[in-house]
Amino acid sequence: MTGSAFRDPKVRQAYIMTKVVVFAVAALATWPLSRIIGPSAWWGLGIFGAVLFALGVVVLGMGGGQESSDQSDDTVEDEVGDPPGPVAIPIEDSIDLHPFPPKDIPAIVEDYLTAAHAEGFREVRLIHGRGIGVQRERVRAVLARDPRVVEFHDGTPDRGGWGATIAYLDGD
């Protein structure tokens, strides 16, 4: 973990709590030993805890240098957060539907067909996966009611087989 990660209060708190838990577990584990050896075991545990604490302070102190005064915390969060809006995805002759939530598939297929038709594609491949056929039926229901789709069928074995549907779009 780099020192710059410790600027986040949650990371810093998690780190400190981990050290406290490790120290507590070590104390509980050595308690029977201290009954046998005597108080010197507790001194050893105390020194061990002090070393852990000192290392934690050193690591927490390594904040990666001073932040410039013109860089606000909002800028840092924007760099690592989600993009501010929709991201444009280039339209290709195929789309893999696996990354999308199942409930969104019909709308995504409709939007994809609109964009692919606008780009001039006459043949597109929709990769829905093999499974038990639920996604395939959803995809094909959209294809069946879209007036731009002339025909569709399973992909050839080298293009996904029954895990993909090939659709042919009209030229209008």
Stockholm file with secondary structure:
# STOCKHOLM 1.0

chainA/1-172         MTGSAFRDPKVRQAYIMTKVVVFAVAALATWPLSRIIGPSAWWGLGIFGAVLFALGVVVLGMGGGQESSDQSDDTVEDEVGDPPGPVAIPIEDSIDLHPFPPKDIPAIVEDYLTAAHAEGFREVRLIHGRGIGVQRERVRAVLARDPRVVEFHDGTPDRGGWGATIAYLDGD
#=GR chainA/1-172 SS CCGGGGGSHHHHHHHHHHHHHHHHHHHHHHHHHHHHHCTHHHHHHHHHHHHHHHHHHHHHHCCSSCCCTTCCHHHHHHHHSCCSSCCCCCCCSEEECTTSCGGGHHHHHHHHHHHHHHHTCSEEEEECCSTTSHHHHHHHHHHHHCTTEEEEEECCGGGTGGGEEEEEECCC
#=GC SS_cons         CCGGGGGSHHHHHHHHHHHHHHHHHHHHHHHHHHHHHCTHHHHHHHHHHHHHHHHHHHHHHCCSSCCCTTCCHHHHHHHHSCCSSCCCCCCCSEEECTTSCGGGHHHHHHHHHHHHHHHTCSEEEEECCSTTSHHHHHHHHHHHHCTTEEEEEECCGGGTGGGEEEEEECCC
//
